[in-house]
Amino acid sequence: MTTPTTSTIRTDVCIVGNGAIAKTAALGFAQAGHSVTLLAPPARQSPDASGASGAPTASAAERPWDVRVYALNHTAHDLLASLKVWGALDLARVAAVDAMDVHGDGAGGGNLGFDAFGARVGTLAWIVEDQNLNGALDAALKFAHNVQRVEGRACELTCSDSGAAVRLEDGRRVECALLVGADGRESWVRGQCDIGVDYRMYHQSAIVTNFACDKPHHGVAHQWFTCEDGIVALLPLPGNRVSLVWSAPETLAATLMEESLGELAIRLGEYADEKLGTLRPLQPEAVAAVPLALVKPHAMVAPHVALVGDAAHAVHPLAGHGMNLGFSDIVDLLATIRDREERRAIGDERVLARYARKRKEEVLLMQLATDGLERLFGANLEPLRVARNLGLNLLDKMPALKRRLMAHAMGKSSI
């Protein structure tokens, strides 16, 4: 039986979640001088993201390639670098994206290209595995003395004038001035705050796996808008390896998951052979399917509560910026709280309202862009097919507009 002195945890900031966004937020608030409690669900014994079982930890060179990867932009890079996390990554397993080649649909499909030279930067983005990123974050958290990690299942959230309190199933309470919901698309925190959600299922799943390729990829990320078969993206990994993210309609996705990866590689040959040569599944083989949806909460804040990451917005992965939006949330939330008036608490309603206003434009633009492109390229009408391919070709010949698009994608105000 716990005593009253040990059953209540008091902290400046309580962050609910156990993913990369939650851990990054914890480090950011800790670096800003706040006491932080990272509230994570109880650990489960299950296969890791690469599909491996609980076998002894392999060396970096032997570790299987994670099927879940992120294309991190400059905002994410700079935030992680400021938190001393970027340098803790296994950089031998990080690939720079030096160019992006977007292909329209059909035999005469349009084409749109972006490159680091045109963007006046060293690289457009970096491809980082989920296990690499979380490993570096976990290592950094061990040295954050004002962060405590608490495992437990939350069952009730209450707010008062002084702050928020989370009650756990085992009777413990976490009391805080600010509660940050970083608990994903199906956010428990968001539900407890009665924040409504507009939800659109895309009836697609992202099929993710990795391949070796015969030809060097030269740091180029390829994306094909195929209309009937969805959107195929092949992202560069270190060496002659690529990561597949295929946003496939449900029926096709089910078929792809039933086939062997060898059969999937043959299917991809229609798109990849010219650019990358023959694809071969990496060993050990691993594949996953992630259902896709657009999630638009009606608010990003509530009394003493702020949402970040997928809890605040979930978008289609065709632009690869879902994770980057989450990192931008953290940057803006930390800056808003840092710049508040001295008399205002970190969970003050006016302070959090400023955070919501600051995030509104970027989030809305990304939602409109990803949802609009999915609708446009998902329509199997010949006039639309001609128009969108023409649009890609026209945009490719407009360097000023391309630079603006690249700046937005990289998280920069201009380039």
QUIQUIMO-V411780 format. One record per backbone hydrogen bond with DSSP energy under -1.0 kcal/mol. NH is the residue of the N-H (numbers start at 1). CO is the residue of the C=O. Records with the same first field share a line. If there is no record, write none. Layout:
BEGIN
NH=CO  CO
END
This chain:
BEGIN
6=3
7=3
9=173
11=175
13=35
14=178
15=37
16=180
17=39
23=19
24=20
25=21
26=22
27=23
28=24
29=25
30=26
31=27
32=28
33=30
34=29
36=146
37=13
38=148
39=15
40=150
46=44
48=52
51=48
55=53
63=59
70=128
72=126
77=73
78=74
79=75
80=76
81=77
82=78
83=79
84=81
85=80
86=80
88=85
89=86
91=89
93=90
94=91
95=127
97=125
98=219
99=219
100=114
101=221
102=112
103=223
104=110
109=106
112=102
114=100
116=98
119=115
120=117
121=116
124=97
125=97
126=72
127=95
128=70
130=68
133=129
134=130
135=131
136=132
137=133
138=134
139=135
140=136
141=137
142=138
143=140
144=141
145=143
147=144
148=36
150=38
152=40
155=167
156=167
158=165
160=163
164=176
165=158
166=174
167=156
168=172
169=153
171=168
173=7
174=166
175=9
176=164
177=12
178=12
179=304
180=14
181=306
182=16
187=184
191=187
192=188
193=189
194=191
195=190
198=296
200=294
202=292
205=248
206=290
207=246
208=288
209=244
211=242
212=280
213=240
214=278
215=276
220=217
221=99
222=234
223=101
224=232
225=103
226=230
228=226
230=227
231=247
232=224
233=245
234=222
235=243
237=241
241=239
242=211
243=235
244=209
245=233
246=207
247=231
248=205  246
250=203
253=249
254=250
255=251
256=252
257=253
258=254
259=255
264=260
265=261
266=262
267=263
268=264
270=267
271=268
272=268
273=269
276=272
277=273
280=212
282=210
288=208
290=206
292=204
294=200
295=314
296=198
298=196
302=305
305=302
306=179
307=300
308=181
311=308
312=309
313=309
314=295
325=321
326=322
327=323
328=324
329=325
330=326
331=327
332=328
333=329
334=330
335=331
336=332
337=333
338=334
339=335
344=341
348=345
352=348
353=349
354=350
355=351
356=352
357=353
358=354
359=355
360=356
363=359
364=360
365=361
366=362
367=363
368=364
369=365
370=366
371=367
372=368
373=369
374=370
375=371
376=372
377=373
381=379
385=381
386=382
387=383
388=384
389=385
390=386
391=387
392=388
393=389
394=390
395=391
396=392
397=394
398=395
402=398
403=399
404=400
405=401
406=402
407=403
408=404
409=405
410=406
412=407
END
